[in-house]
Each structure stands twice: as structure tokens, then as C-alpha cells.
Amino acid sequence: MNLLGAVRSRLGWKIFLSYLIVIVVGVVVLAMAAELAVPTSFDRHLAGMDSMMGQAGMGLGGEMDLFAGFRAAVSESLFLAAIAAMLAAVVLSLLVSRRVVEPVRGMMAASHRIAEGNFDERVGLRGSAAPEEMDELDRLAVSFNQMAARLERTEVMRRELIGDVAHELRTPLSAIRGWLEGLLDGVLPPDEENLMRVYQEASRLQRLVDDLQELSRVEAGAFELKVQPISPARLVNHAVDRLARQFEEKEVKLEVGLPSVLPLVLADEDRIAQVLLNLLGNALQYTPGRRTVKIGASRQDDQVVFDVRDEGIGIPAEHLSHVFTRFYRVDHSRSRPGGGSGIGLTIAKHLVEAHGGRIWAESPGPEQGSTFRFTLLLAG
């Protein structure tokens, strides 16, 4: 039985037992009330009959009157006992239903406030905080609070994204505006150098827009993977060929380390090429000239691990878990013109996870280089 079925089963048994308790309490109250009321009522009816039977003696009619009095006493007693039992059952039912209904009403009220945008809304727990000691309603409250926390985080991320996008767009737009104002005012000559600067900023702005569009697709899962068996060596060599010239221009040595035999992996060639290009480009960006970047792959159990090692600026330990966050900067004083859009690693993370793999970063510390690794599943 799954957890949901077990919860429903336990909750059903609790409701059943609560009704059973109400019935038992009603029966007990009825019996006790009858036990207390019958003698008193019978004595009262018997005393009323004494005046009628005092002179005539007890004949058949007297016995019938005595039986009628006894029946009337029992009926009166049962009526009073039934009223007492009903009142007890109603009070107990209200207490039981209140224990069930009040938390549900609290969650309904909280859900309305969350729907109005108050994502910090939470509901309180009635019982113990230990999960194994919680009842179903407390577990429902925990799930509700987890949902509210996720919504709050999503809202925070949305606001941060808007702020980050505005900041990233503002920088190239301000540069373009400044150069154009200088050209229009005659402060700057309209020569090839100044026009090239405007063109470069416009190209940078276009790349940022393209990256944002790509990020929106991968985060929403609005892309199709054409997964097929492919050689890891082919993936690595294709990425190296595309960036070899840029490494030469910066005088950074690019080394490839692959074993002679590697099993095929399941991958979309274009998407994994995009991942490798992002990682190699990131390594090239933060590695000074006359140093080395290494790319390789190796088999580990039922997967192949790709790695890109650089001898660059390194990453402090407290930043390692955040490097795949969009627009995150390890060095907040570093200007963006020397780098990319700040979302290439985020795109790479989503693409690798869409293949069923994982990606992570390692670094001994600042100025000691860094290593980015990701995994892909074997083809068979």
C-alpha cells in the first residue's frame, strides 16, 4: 500500500472510531440515565396510584393499572435518558468534528491568502513535530507549508530574474547610448573603431537576448532531445575543433585526454556539444594565457564522466553550489564585458539533467583552477 493509501486508511479508521465512540458514549449515557431515572419515575407513578387502589384492594384492574404505571414510568425515563444521550452525543460530535474541521478551515484561509500573493503564509501544526508521531492532518499541514515555501521561492526567483535581466540589459544599452550620443554630438569621430564598439555592444545585447530565450526553453522543458548512441570521443573532438582557434589566439594550451576505448553514450549530439562548448568557453574565459585547459572522459560504472579542467582563477568553496545559478557571479566586482551572459552554465545544467545525468563543479580554491564534470548514461 502506498503512503497516500495508508494515510487515507488511517484517517478512515480514525473517523470510524470517532463515530463509534460517539455511539458508545450515547449508549452508556442512555443506560446510566435510564438506571437513574426509572426508579424515581416508577416511585412517583406508584405513589399516585395508591389513592386509587387504597379502598378497593388489588384486583385484575389494579394489576393492569400497576402495569400501565410501570410502562409510563419506563417510557418517561427512556425519554429523559434519550435526551441526555443525544445531548452528550452532540457535544462529543462537535468536539470531534471541530478537531477535524478547524485545521482544514485554517488551510483554506491560508490558501486564499497565498492566492492573493502572500506567499509567506504558513499553517501551524497541532501535534508533535516528529514526523512519525504526526497524524494525517499535521502531515497535510506540513505538505501545505512545503508547497507554500516552494511558491515563495519561485516568486523570489522571479523577482530576482527580473532584476538580473534589467541589470544585464542596462549595461550594453547604456554603452550603446553613450557611444551614439558621442557620435551625434561630434565628440567622437564616426570612424571604424567607434562604430565597431557600438556594433560589439549591440552583438553582446543580441547574445544576451538569445541566451535568455534559450534559458526559458530549457527551464520550461520546451525542447526535444534527439537521443541516440554516440561516441564520447566524437563529442569531445567536435567541441575541441570548434574552439581550437580561440585557444590559440589567447595562447592557452588545450589538451585532450581520452582512453583508447570508451562505450557509446545516449545523447543528443547538438545539445551535449552546447554543454561542452559552454564549459570550454568558460574555462578559456577564466584561464590566463600560457596555461592549460584539459578535457577528457572516462567510464564509471554505468555512465561516462566528462570533465573540463582549467588552471584559471578557481572558485571559493562557498560559491561552488551556486555557479549554475543564472546570472550568479563568483566575483561581484568583475565586469560582464569580459565574460558571457552569465547563464551558459545554467543552460548546461538543464541540458545535462534532461539527459538523465548530473553536472557539478570542483575547485581547490581561488587561483588554483577548477574542474567541471557531468555524466551521461551508457547506450547499452
Secondary structure, DSSP 8 states (H G I E B T S, - for coil): --HHHHHHHHHHHHHHHHHHHHHHHHHHHHHHHHHHHHHHHHHHHHHHHHHHHTTT---HHHHHHHHHHHHHHHHHHHHHHHHHHHHHHHHHHHHHHHHHHHHHHHHHHHHHHHHTT-TT------S-SSGGG--HHHHHHHHHHHHHHHHHHHHHHHHHHHHHHHHHHHHHHHHHHHHHHHHHHTSS---HHHHHHHHHHHHHHHHHHHHHHHHHHHHHT-S----EEE-HHHHHHHHHHHHHHHHHHHT-EEEEE--S----EEE-HHHHHHHHHHHHHHHHHTS-TT-EEEEEEEEETTEEEEEEEE-SS---GGGGGGTTSTT--SSTTS-GGGS--S-HHHHHHHHHHHTT--EEEE-SSTTS-EEEEEEEEB--
